[in-house]
């Protein structure tokens, strides 16, 4: 027992250390941003954002579409490599949704990979095939980054040397080495027939023709993504496209390494440090426009596509292609809606930290009492915090989280209008609400929200969002001298006091939530089943077609029953691992909710969830739960007839 306890403490320590490191890097990025933006005003940044011409936005949208089309090539190449041919529309939709999720949530291999598991399993791919596709997609991006970095360094641009503070000759040598490694890899693929092995991963090495296409698609993706930002830059930011491309690659690489969602803060810091002569307000305005066009617009389109497909399915008979797209969108709905709810909450919190437009406030003040406006401002920020925390319940498919999020989004839209006629924030909340309503069937679990404990990683996301809003408020009001009297100033044009009060309310509410969670008693350790539990399990086993289910009757494994008592998970605890033997036993309708319940039981005890010897058809469920599929050994079925 002491060994088990020490194992859990060590695992928690490592997890907390990684989480703290991510928060620390984000905090460092915010500090760099605050230092680099000294002397500019928030209003100037907003003015530059609004000054972006519509034709530049149109060009940026075209390059965004080209980048996402190149990303579709990643999946198409991977499917061709494993010999699977799927309709291009399904491949494009899967790639688009997975990329939109991965870009906004971060750690694209995991978040986007979970989407690919769900969508490609619906198209009939096996777990091994999907894992290969995910690996090849990641490999293509890695090759592309290496190729572009190698070309940029080999070109010997003096700007690159100035950015990295390294001699030009050394950078050229590094670039030549990178390109040499890529050429070696291509040649090796032509003669190597054994699969490439890396720990638990195994991948058949692509042929030179496939690798060449990987480099082409990746270079197009990265080049077009950089062109999105380049198209949005004003004339005052004098930088050539090759120079910007070198900075862009460095910035997105830093964002990936930091594991901060979307590289938020890290990406901007690298740009500001790399372009010291560019006007800060103009550069930040362009970067904000880039974030909207390249990140939020695709996420909104993915959500809108889901709503559209749901409405088309309900309104009229549809063809095979539409049915396929609808199946794919339903599979992707939980991840999309979780991110949408979180983003909508973050937008509400950020909105509470920024000044309202004066003309809108004057119009609103003509018919809305000031106390109601003040309350709406604080309520909007508090609603945003609640949505970010509640999104974890949506990720866990909890029905109560769906209903509460639905009403919070409606209130968030209302508060956005009442606090400053912020119809942009209200539109985002409304879009999330409509999308959530169309995906209602995805939230089927009848679990209590009080039993859902957000993970350390999720809480870190919330902390970073709140910290980002505080930074934004401090930046927006840095020209105002702080004094205690600010807390008690109530007037239509007094935005800074409203920011202070709303931020304090968010911090106190978040702290209270954390304290309540920490003060909750530790759940009792599950025990081995008694005779009554074994008898209940025996009645379920008798109806199961799987002979492995009888292992539950040995009595050496703990049992977790569903609420209805018609299904169970048999498991045992070894060290920090909570290991379930096989899939949940019982009716198919009970399995998914019970698997999630076991995951949460393990989380409450600080354990590592493991499902051992599961059916391949259930792998998308486990990947959706955040688990990683590992293949252990082989199994052969020999017919005994004759």
C-alpha positions as CSV (number, residue, x, y, z in Angstrom):
1,X,0.0,0.0,0.0
2,X,2.9,2.4,0.8
3,X,4.4,1.6,-2.6
4,X,1.0,2.3,-4.3
5,X,0.7,5.6,-2.4
6,X,4.2,6.7,-3.4
7,X,3.6,5.8,-7.0
8,X,0.5,8.0,-7.1
9,X,2.3,10.9,-5.4
10,X,5.1,10.6,-8.0
11,X,2.7,10.5,-10.9
12,X,0.8,13.5,-9.5
13,X,4.1,15.4,-9.0
14,X,5.1,14.8,-12.6
15,X,1.7,15.9,-13.9
16,X,1.6,19.0,-11.7
17,X,5.2,19.8,-12.8
18,X,4.3,19.7,-16.5
19,X,1.2,21.8,-15.8
20,X,3.1,24.3,-13.8
21,X,5.7,24.5,-16.6
22,X,3.0,25.3,-19.2
23,X,1.5,28.0,-17.0
24,X,5.0,29.4,-16.4
25,X,5.8,29.6,-20.1
26,X,2.5,31.3,-20.7
27,X,3.2,33.8,-17.9
28,X,6.7,34.5,-19.3
29,X,5.1,35.2,-22.7
30,X,2.7,37.6,-21.1
31,X,5.5,39.4,-19.4
32,X,7.4,39.7,-22.7
33,X,4.3,41.0,-24.4
34,X,3.7,43.6,-21.6
35,X,7.3,44.8,-21.8
36,X,7.3,45.0,-25.6
37,X,4.0,46.9,-25.8
38,X,5.1,49.7,-23.5
39,X,4.0,53.0,-24.9
40,X,1.1,51.9,-27.0
41,X,-2.6,51.9,-26.1
42,X,-5.2,49.3,-26.4
43,X,-7.4,51.7,-28.4
44,X,-4.6,52.0,-31.0
45,X,-4.5,48.2,-31.4
46,X,-8.2,48.0,-31.9
47,X,-8.1,50.9,-34.4
48,X,-5.5,49.0,-36.4
49,X,-7.6,45.9,-36.2
50,X,-10.6,47.8,-37.6
51,X,-8.4,49.4,-40.2
52,X,-7.6,46.1,-41.9
53,X,-9.1,46.5,-45.4
54,X,-11.7,44.0,-46.5
55,X,-9.8,43.1,-49.6
56,X,-6.9,42.1,-47.3
57,X,-9.3,40.0,-45.3
58,X,-10.5,38.4,-48.5
59,X,-7.0,37.5,-49.6
60,X,-6.3,36.1,-46.1
61,X,-9.4,33.9,-46.3
62,X,-8.2,32.6,-49.7
63,X,-4.8,31.7,-48.2
64,X,-6.5,30.1,-45.2
65,X,-8.6,27.9,-47.5
66,X,-5.5,27.0,-49.4
67,X,-3.7,26.1,-46.2
68,X,-6.5,23.9,-45.0
69,X,-6.7,22.3,-48.4
70,X,-3.0,21.4,-48.2
71,X,-3.8,20.0,-44.7
72,X,-6.4,17.7,-46.4
73,X,-3.4,16.5,-48.5
74,X,-1.8,15.2,-45.3
75,X,-4.8,12.9,-44.7
76,X,-5.1,11.9,-48.3
77,X,-1.5,10.9,-48.5
78,X,-1.7,8.9,-45.3
79,X,-4.8,7.0,-46.5
80,X,-3.1,6.3,-49.8
81,X,-0.1,5.0,-48.0
82,X,-2.1,2.4,-46.1
83,X,-4.1,1.5,-49.2
84,X,-7.5,2.9,-48.1
85,X,-9.6,4.9,-50.5
86,X,-12.3,7.1,-49.0
87,X,-14.6,9.7,-50.6
88,X,-12.6,13.0,-50.8
89,X,-15.5,14.9,-49.2
90,X,-15.2,12.7,-46.1
91,X,-11.4,13.0,-46.0
92,X,-11.6,16.8,-46.4
93,X,-14.2,17.2,-43.6
94,X,-12.3,14.9,-41.2
95,X,-9.1,16.9,-41.9
96,X,-10.8,20.2,-41.5
97,X,-12.6,19.4,-38.3
98,X,-9.5,17.7,-36.7
99,X,-7.3,20.7,-37.7
100,X,-9.8,23.3,-36.4
101,X,-9.9,21.4,-33.1
102,X,-6.1,20.9,-32.9
103,X,-5.3,24.5,-33.8
104,X,-7.5,25.9,-31.1
105,X,-7.0,23.3,-28.3
106,X,-3.3,22.7,-28.8
107,X,-1.3,19.5,-28.8
108,X,-2.8,18.7,-32.3
109,X,-1.5,15.1,-32.3
110,X,-3.7,14.3,-29.3
111,X,-6.7,16.6,-29.8
112,X,-6.9,16.3,-33.6
113,X,-6.0,12.6,-33.3
114,X,-9.0,12.0,-31.1
115,X,-11.2,13.6,-33.8
116,X,-9.6,11.4,-36.5
117,X,-10.2,8.3,-34.4
118,X,-13.9,9.1,-34.1
119,X,-14.4,10.1,-37.8
120,X,-12.3,7.5,-39.5
121,X,-13.7,4.7,-37.4
122,X,-17.2,5.7,-38.7
123,X,-15.7,5.3,-42.2
124,X,-14.7,1.8,-41.5
125,X,-10.9,2.1,-40.8
126,X,-9.4,-0.2,-38.2
127,X,-7.6,1.1,-35.1
128,X,-4.2,0.2,-36.5
129,X,-5.0,2.1,-39.7
130,X,-6.2,5.2,-37.9
131,X,-3.1,5.2,-35.7
132,X,-0.9,5.0,-38.8
133,X,-2.8,7.9,-40.4
134,X,-2.4,10.0,-37.3
135,X,1.3,9.2,-37.2
136,X,1.8,10.0,-40.9
137,X,0.0,13.3,-40.5
138,X,2.3,14.3,-37.6
139,X,5.3,13.1,-39.6
140,X,4.2,15.2,-42.6
141,X,4.0,18.4,-40.5
142,X,7.4,17.6,-38.9
143,X,9.0,17.1,-42.3
144,X,7.5,20.3,-43.6
145,X,8.7,22.4,-40.6
146,X,12.2,20.9,-40.9
147,X,12.2,21.5,-44.7
148,X,11.1,25.2,-44.5
149,X,13.5,25.9,-41.6
150,X,16.3,24.3,-43.5
151,X,15.6,26.3,-46.7
152,X,15.3,29.5,-44.7
153,X,18.6,29.0,-42.8
154,X,20.4,27.8,-45.9
155,X,19.3,30.9,-47.8
156,X,21.6,32.9,-45.5
157,X,19.2,35.9,-45.0
158,X,20.8,38.3,-42.5
159,X,17.4,38.9,-40.9
160,X,17.4,35.2,-39.7
161,X,20.9,35.6,-38.2
162,X,19.7,38.7,-36.4
163,X,16.6,37.0,-35.0
164,X,18.5,34.0,-33.6
165,X,21.7,35.9,-32.7
166,X,23.8,33.3,-34.4
167,X,26.4,33.6,-37.1
168,X,25.2,33.3,-40.7
169,X,27.7,30.6,-41.5
170,X,26.5,28.5,-38.6
171,X,22.8,28.9,-39.6
172,X,23.7,27.8,-43.2
173,X,25.4,24.8,-41.8
174,X,22.4,23.9,-39.7
175,X,20.1,24.4,-42.7
176,X,22.3,22.2,-44.8
177,X,22.3,19.5,-42.1
178,X,18.5,19.6,-41.9
179,X,18.0,19.3,-45.6
180,X,20.6,16.6,-45.7
181,X,18.7,14.6,-43.1
182,X,15.5,14.9,-45.2
183,X,17.3,13.8,-48.3
184,X,18.8,10.8,-46.4
185,X,15.3,10.0,-45.1
186,X,13.9,10.0,-48.7
187,X,16.7,7.8,-50.0
188,X,16.3,5.5,-47.0
189,X,12.6,5.1,-47.8
190,X,13.5,3.7,-51.2
191,X,15.7,0.9,-49.9
192,X,14.2,0.3,-46.4
193,X,11.3,-2.2,-46.3
194,X,11.2,-3.0,-42.6
195,X,8.8,-0.7,-40.6
196,X,10.2,2.2,-38.5
197,X,9.8,1.5,-34.8
198,X,9.8,4.1,-32.1
199,X,8.8,2.8,-28.6
200,X,5.3,1.5,-29.1
201,X,4.8,3.0,-32.6
202,X,5.4,1.1,-35.8
203,X,5.2,2.8,-39.2
204,X,5.9,1.5,-42.7
205,X,8.4,4.0,-44.2
206,X,6.9,5.9,-47.0
207,X,8.3,5.6,-50.5
208,X,10.3,8.5,-52.0
209,X,7.4,9.6,-54.1
210,X,5.1,9.8,-51.1
211,X,7.7,11.7,-49.0
212,X,8.1,14.2,-51.9
213,X,4.4,14.8,-51.8
214,X,4.5,15.1,-48.0
215,X,7.1,17.9,-48.4
216,X,5.1,19.6,-51.1
217,X,1.8,19.6,-49.1
218,X,3.6,20.7,-45.8
219,X,5.4,23.5,-47.6
220,X,2.2,24.7,-49.1
221,X,0.4,24.5,-45.8
222,X,3.1,26.5,-43.9
223,X,3.7,28.9,-46.8
224,X,-0.1,29.7,-47.1
225,X,-0.5,30.0,-43.3
226,X,2.3,32.6,-43.3
227,X,0.8,34.3,-46.2
228,X,-2.4,34.8,-44.2
229,X,-0.5,36.9,-41.7
230,X,1.4,38.7,-44.5
231,X,-1.8,39.7,-46.3
232,X,-3.1,41.3,-43.1
233,X,0.0,43.3,-42.3
234,X,-0.3,47.0,-43.0
235,X,2.2,48.9,-45.1
236,X,3.8,50.4,-41.9
237,X,5.1,46.9,-41.1
238,X,7.9,46.8,-43.7
239,X,8.9,43.1,-43.9
240,X,9.4,40.9,-46.9
241,X,7.6,37.6,-47.3
242,X,10.7,35.4,-47.0
243,X,11.7,37.3,-43.8
244,X,8.2,36.9,-42.3
245,X,8.2,33.2,-43.3
246,X,11.4,32.6,-41.2
247,X,9.9,34.5,-38.2
248,X,6.5,32.7,-38.6
249,X,8.1,29.2,-38.6
250,X,10.1,30.1,-35.5
251,X,7.0,31.5,-33.8
252,X,4.7,28.5,-34.5
253,X,7.6,26.1,-33.4
254,X,7.9,28.0,-30.1
255,X,4.1,27.8,-29.7
256,X,4.1,24.0,-30.3
257,X,6.9,23.5,-27.8
258,X,5.2,25.5,-25.1
259,X,2.0,23.4,-25.4
260,X,0.0,26.6,-24.8
261,X,-3.3,26.3,-26.8
262,X,-2.9,27.9,-30.2
263,X,0.5,29.2,-29.0
264,X,-1.4,32.1,-27.5
265,X,1.0,34.7,-26.2
266,X,4.0,32.8,-27.2
267,X,3.4,33.3,-31.0
268,X,2.9,37.0,-30.5
269,X,6.0,37.4,-28.2
270,X,8.2,35.8,-30.9
271,X,6.8,38.1,-33.6
272,X,7.3,41.3,-31.5
273,X,10.9,40.3,-30.5
274,X,11.7,39.4,-34.1
275,X,10.4,42.6,-35.6
276,X,11.7,45.3,-33.2
277,X,11.3,48.1,-35.7
278,X,7.7,47.4,-36.6
279,X,5.0,49.6,-35.0
280,X,3.7,47.5,-32.1
281,X,0.0,48.6,-32.4
282,X,-0.1,47.8,-36.2
283,X,1.6,44.4,-35.8
284,X,-0.7,43.4,-32.9
285,X,-3.7,44.5,-34.8
286,X,-2.7,42.3,-37.8
287,X,-2.0,39.3,-35.5
288,X,-5.5,39.7,-33.9
289,X,-7.0,39.6,-37.4
290,X,-4.8,36.6,-38.2
291,X,-6.1,34.8,-35.1
292,X,-9.7,35.5,-36.2
293,X,-9.3,34.4,-39.8
294,X,-7.0,31.4,-39.4
295,X,-8.2,30.0,-36.0
296,X,-11.7,31.2,-35.0
297,X,-13.2,31.3,-38.5
298,X,-12.5,27.6,-39.3
299,X,-13.8,26.6,-35.9
300,X,-17.0,28.5,-36.4
301,X,-17.4,27.0,-39.9
302,X,-16.9,23.5,-38.5
303,X,-19.7,24.2,-35.9
304,X,-21.9,25.8,-38.5
305,X,-21.4,22.7,-40.8
306,X,-22.6,20.5,-37.9
307,X,-25.7,22.5,-37.4
308,X,-26.4,22.6,-41.1
309,X,-26.1,18.9,-41.5
310,X,-28.3,18.2,-38.5
311,X,-31.0,20.5,-40.0
312,X,-30.8,18.9,-43.4
313,X,-31.1,15.5,-42.0
314,X,-34.3,16.5,-40.1
315,X,-35.9,18.5,-42.8
316,X,-35.9,16.3,-45.9
317,X,-34.7,12.9,-47.2
318,X,-30.9,13.0,-48.0
319,X,-28.5,11.2,-50.2
320,X,-25.7,8.9,-49.3
321,X,-23.1,11.6,-49.3
322,X,-25.1,13.9,-47.0
323,X,-25.7,10.9,-44.6
324,X,-21.9,10.2,-44.5
325,X,-21.1,13.9,-43.7
326,X,-23.8,13.9,-41.0
327,X,-22.4,10.7,-39.4
328,X,-18.9,12.3,-39.4
329,X,-20.2,15.6,-37.9
330,X,-22.1,13.7,-35.2
331,X,-18.9,11.8,-34.3
332,X,-17.0,15.1,-34.1
333,X,-19.7,17.0,-32.2
334,X,-18.5,16.4,-28.6
335,X,-15.0,17.8,-29.2
336,X,-16.3,20.7,-31.3
337,X,-19.0,21.7,-28.8
338,X,-16.6,21.4,-25.9
339,X,-14.1,23.8,-27.5
340,X,-16.9,26.2,-28.7
341,X,-18.3,26.4,-25.1
342,X,-14.8,27.1,-23.7
343,X,-14.0,29.7,-26.4
344,X,-17.4,31.4,-25.8
345,X,-16.6,31.5,-22.1
346,X,-13.1,32.9,-22.7
347,X,-14.5,35.6,-25.0
348,X,-16.9,36.7,-22.3
349,X,-14.1,36.9,-19.7
350,X,-11.9,38.8,-22.2
351,X,-14.7,41.1,-23.1
352,X,-15.1,42.0,-19.4
353,X,-11.5,43.1,-19.3
354,X,-11.7,45.5,-22.3
355,X,-13.3,48.9,-22.6
356,X,-16.6,49.2,-24.3
357,X,-17.1,51.4,-27.4
358,X,-18.1,54.9,-26.2
359,X,-20.8,55.4,-28.9
360,X,-22.5,52.1,-27.9
361,X,-22.3,53.0,-24.2
362,X,-24.0,56.3,-24.9
363,X,-26.8,54.6,-26.8
364,X,-27.2,52.0,-24.2
365,X,-27.2,54.5,-21.4
366,X,-30.2,56.2,-22.9
367,X,-32.6,53.4,-21.9
368,X,-30.7,51.0,-19.5
369,X,-30.2,52.0,-15.8
370,X,-26.5,52.1,-14.8
371,X,-26.9,49.5,-12.0
372,X,-28.2,47.0,-14.5
373,X,-25.3,47.7,-16.8
374,X,-22.8,47.3,-14.0
375,X,-24.4,44.0,-12.9
376,X,-24.4,42.7,-16.5
377,X,-20.7,43.4,-16.8
378,X,-19.8,41.4,-13.7
379,X,-22.4,38.7,-14.5
380,X,-21.0,38.3,-18.1
381,X,-17.4,37.7,-16.8
382,X,-18.7,35.3,-14.1
383,X,-20.7,33.4,-16.8
384,X,-17.6,33.1,-18.9
385,X,-15.7,31.5,-16.0
386,X,-18.6,29.1,-15.4
387,X,-18.7,28.1,-19.1
388,X,-14.9,27.4,-19.2
389,X,-15.2,25.1,-16.1
390,X,-18.5,23.6,-17.3
391,X,-16.9,22.7,-20.7
392,X,-15.1,19.9,-18.9
393,X,-18.5,18.3,-18.2
394,X,-19.4,18.6,-21.8
395,X,-16.2,16.8,-22.7
396,X,-17.4,14.0,-20.3
397,X,-20.8,13.9,-22.1
398,X,-22.7,14.9,-19.0
399,X,-26.3,15.7,-19.7
400,X,-26.6,18.2,-16.8
401,X,-23.6,20.1,-18.2
402,X,-25.4,20.4,-21.5
403,X,-28.5,21.9,-20.0
404,X,-26.5,24.3,-17.8
405,X,-24.2,25.4,-20.6
406,X,-27.3,26.0,-22.8
407,X,-28.7,28.5,-20.4
408,X,-25.3,30.0,-19.6
409,X,-24.7,30.7,-23.3
410,X,-28.1,32.3,-23.6
411,X,-27.4,34.5,-20.5
412,X,-23.9,35.3,-21.8
413,X,-25.4,36.6,-25.1
414,X,-27.9,38.7,-23.1
415,X,-25.2,40.1,-20.7
416,X,-23.0,41.0,-23.7
417,X,-25.8,43.2,-25.1
418,X,-26.7,44.7,-21.7
419,X,-23.1,45.6,-20.7
420,X,-22.2,47.5,-23.9
421,X,-24.1,46.4,-26.9
422,X,-21.3,43.9,-27.7
423,X,-23.1,42.1,-30.5
424,X,-19.9,40.4,-31.6
425,X,-19.5,38.5,-28.3
426,X,-23.3,37.9,-28.3
427,X,-23.1,36.4,-31.8
428,X,-20.3,34.0,-30.7
429,X,-22.4,32.9,-27.7
430,X,-25.4,32.5,-29.9
431,X,-23.5,30.4,-32.4
432,X,-22.2,28.1,-29.6
433,X,-25.8,27.8,-28.3
434,X,-27.3,26.8,-31.6
435,X,-24.5,24.3,-32.2
436,X,-24.9,22.9,-28.7
437,X,-28.6,22.5,-29.3
438,X,-28.1,20.6,-32.5
439,X,-25.7,18.2,-30.8
440,X,-27.9,17.5,-27.8
441,X,-27.8,13.7,-28.4
442,X,-24.0,13.6,-27.7
443,X,-24.6,14.4,-24.0
444,X,-26.3,11.3,-22.7
445,X,-24.7,10.7,-19.3
446,X,-27.0,11.1,-16.3
447,X,-24.2,12.0,-13.9
448,X,-24.0,14.6,-11.2
449,X,-21.9,17.7,-11.9
450,X,-20.7,17.5,-8.3
451,X,-18.8,14.3,-9.1
452,X,-17.0,15.8,-12.1
453,X,-13.6,17.1,-11.1
454,X,-11.7,19.0,-13.9
455,X,-8.2,17.7,-14.5
456,X,-5.1,19.7,-13.6
457,X,-4.6,20.3,-17.3
458,X,-8.1,21.7,-17.8
459,X,-7.8,23.9,-14.7
460,X,-4.5,25.2,-16.2
461,X,-6.4,26.2,-19.4
462,X,-8.9,28.1,-17.2
463,X,-6.1,29.8,-15.2
464,X,-4.3,30.8,-18.4
465,X,-7.5,32.2,-19.9
466,X,-8.1,34.3,-16.7
467,X,-4.5,35.4,-16.6
468,X,-4.8,36.4,-20.2
469,X,-7.8,38.5,-19.4
470,X,-6.0,40.2,-16.5
471,X,-3.1,41.0,-18.8
472,X,-5.5,42.4,-21.4
473,X,-7.1,44.6,-18.8
474,X,-3.8,45.8,-17.4
475,X,-2.7,46.6,-21.0
476,X,-5.9,48.4,-21.9
477,X,-5.9,50.6,-18.8
478,X,-2.1,51.0,-18.2
479,X,-2.4,54.7,-18.8
480,X,-4.8,55.1,-15.9
481,X,-3.2,55.8,-12.5
482,X,-4.3,53.2,-10.0
483,X,-6.0,54.3,-6.8
484,X,-8.3,52.7,-4.2
485,X,-11.0,55.1,-5.3
486,X,-11.3,53.3,-8.6
487,X,-13.1,50.4,-6.9
488,X,-16.0,52.7,-5.9
489,X,-16.4,54.7,-9.1
490,X,-19.7,54.0,-10.9
491,X,-20.3,55.9,-14.1
492,X,-21.2,55.2,-17.7
493,X,-17.7,55.9,-19.0
494,X,-15.8,54.3,-16.2
495,X,-14.5,51.1,-17.8
496,X,-11.5,50.6,-15.6
497,X,-13.4,50.2,-12.4
498,X,-15.7,47.8,-14.0
499,X,-12.7,45.7,-15.1
500,X,-11.3,45.7,-11.6
501,X,-14.6,44.6,-10.0
502,X,-15.3,41.9,-12.7
503,X,-11.7,40.6,-12.4
504,X,-11.9,40.4,-8.7
505,X,-15.2,38.5,-8.8
506,X,-13.8,36.0,-11.3
507,X,-10.6,35.5,-9.2
508,X,-12.6,35.1,-6.0
509,X,-15.1,32.7,-7.6
510,X,-12.4,30.6,-9.2
511,X,-10.5,30.5,-5.9
512,X,-13.6,29.5,-4.0
513,X,-14.3,26.7,-6.6
514,X,-10.7,25.4,-6.2
515,X,-10.9,25.5,-2.4
516,X,-14.3,23.6,-2.3
517,X,-12.8,21.0,-4.6
518,X,-9.7,20.6,-2.5
519,X,-11.8,20.4,0.7
520,X,-13.9,17.6,-0.6
521,X,-13.2,14.3,1.3
522,X,-11.2,11.7,-0.5
523,X,-13.5,9.0,-1.8
524,X,-13.2,5.6,-0.1
525,X,-11.2,2.9,-1.6
526,X,-13.3,0.4,-3.6
527,X,-13.4,-3.1,-2.1
528,X,-13.6,-6.5,-3.5
529,X,-17.2,-7.7,-4.3
530,X,-19.3,-9.5,-1.7
531,X,-21.6,-12.4,-2.4
532,X,-24.5,-10.2,-3.4
533,X,-22.4,-8.2,-5.9
534,X,-21.0,-11.5,-7.3
535,X,-24.5,-12.8,-7.7
536,X,-25.6,-9.6,-9.5
537,X,-22.6,-9.9,-11.8
538,X,-23.4,-13.5,-12.5
539,X,-26.8,-12.6,-13.8
540,X,-25.2,-10.0,-16.2
541,X,-22.5,-12.5,-17.3
542,X,-25.2,-15.1,-18.1
543,X,-26.5,-12.7,-20.8
544,X,-23.0,-11.8,-22.2
545,X,-21.7,-13.4,-25.4
546,X,-18.1,-13.0,-24.2
547,X,-16.6,-15.8,-22.3
548,X,-14.0,-13.4,-20.7
549,X,-16.9,-11.9,-18.7
550,X,-16.8,-14.9,-16.4
551,X,-13.5,-13.7,-15.0
552,X,-15.5,-11.3,-12.9
553,X,-16.9,-14.3,-10.9
554,X,-13.5,-15.3,-9.6
555,X,-13.8,-12.6,-6.9
556,X,-10.3,-11.2,-7.2
557,X,-11.4,-8.1,-9.1
558,X,-13.4,-5.1,-8.0
559,X,-16.7,-4.3,-9.7
560,X,-18.2,-1.0,-10.8
561,X,-21.9,-1.4,-11.7
562,X,-23.9,1.0,-13.8
563,X,-26.7,3.0,-12.3
564,X,-29.3,0.6,-13.7
565,X,-27.4,-2.4,-12.3
566,X,-27.4,-4.1,-15.7
567,X,-23.7,-3.6,-16.6
568,X,-20.4,-3.6,-14.8
569,X,-16.6,-3.0,-15.2
570,X,-14.3,-5.5,-13.6
571,X,-11.0,-3.9,-12.5
572,X,-8.0,-4.0,-10.2
573,X,-5.6,-1.4,-8.9
574,X,-1.9,-1.9,-9.2
575,X,0.2,1.1,-8.0
576,X,-1.1,4.1,-9.8
577,X,-2.9,2.2,-12.5
578,X,-6.6,1.4,-12.5
579,X,-6.8,-1.5,-14.9
580,X,-10.2,-2.7,-16.3
581,X,-10.3,-6.2,-17.7
582,X,-11.8,-5.8,-21.1
583,X,-14.7,-3.6,-22.1
584,X,-17.7,-3.0,-19.8
585,X,-19.9,-6.1,-19.6
586,X,-23.6,-5.6,-20.3
587,X,-26.0,-4.0,-22.8
588,X,-24.3,-1.9,-25.5
589,X,-26.4,1.1,-24.4
590,X,-24.8,1.1,-21.0
591,X,-21.1,0.7,-22.0
592,X,-20.1,4.2,-23.0
593,X,-21.5,5.9,-19.9
594,X,-20.0,3.2,-17.7
595,X,-16.6,3.5,-19.3
596,X,-16.7,7.2,-18.6
597,X,-17.8,6.6,-15.0
598,X,-14.8,4.3,-14.5
599,X,-12.5,7.0,-15.9
600,X,-13.9,9.5,-13.4
601,X,-13.6,7.0,-10.5
602,X,-9.9,6.6,-11.4
603,X,-9.4,10.4,-11.7
604,X,-11.0,11.0,-8.3
605,X,-8.3,8.7,-6.8
606,X,-5.5,10.2,-8.8
607,X,-5.1,7.0,-10.8
608,X,-4.1,6.2,-14.4
609,X,-7.0,4.7,-16.3
610,X,-6.2,1.5,-18.3
611,X,-8.6,-0.7,-20.3
612,X,-6.9,-4.1,-21.1
613,X,-7.9,-6.4,-24.0
614,X,-10.7,-4.3,-25.5
615,X,-12.5,-4.8,-28.8
616,X,-11.2,-2.8,-31.7
617,X,-14.7,-1.4,-32.3
618,X,-14.6,0.4,-29.0
619,X,-11.2,2.1,-29.5
620,X,-12.8,5.4,-30.6
621,X,-14.5,5.6,-27.3
622,X,-11.3,5.1,-25.3
623,X,-9.3,7.6,-27.5
624,X,-12.2,10.1,-27.0
625,X,-11.6,9.6,-23.2
626,X,-8.0,10.8,-23.6
627,X,-6.5,7.3,-23.6
628,X,-3.8,6.0,-26.0
629,X,-4.2,2.8,-27.9
630,X,-1.3,0.4,-27.5
631,X,-1.0,-3.0,-29.2
632,X,0.4,-5.7,-26.9
633,X,1.1,-9.1,-28.6
634,X,-1.0,-10.9,-31.2
635,X,-4.1,-13.0,-31.1
636,X,-5.1,-15.8,-33.5
637,X,-8.5,-17.4,-33.8
638,X,-8.4,-21.0,-35.1
639,X,-11.7,-22.7,-36.3
640,X,-12.1,-26.1,-34.7
641,X,-14.5,-27.5,-37.2
642,X,-13.2,-30.6,-39.0
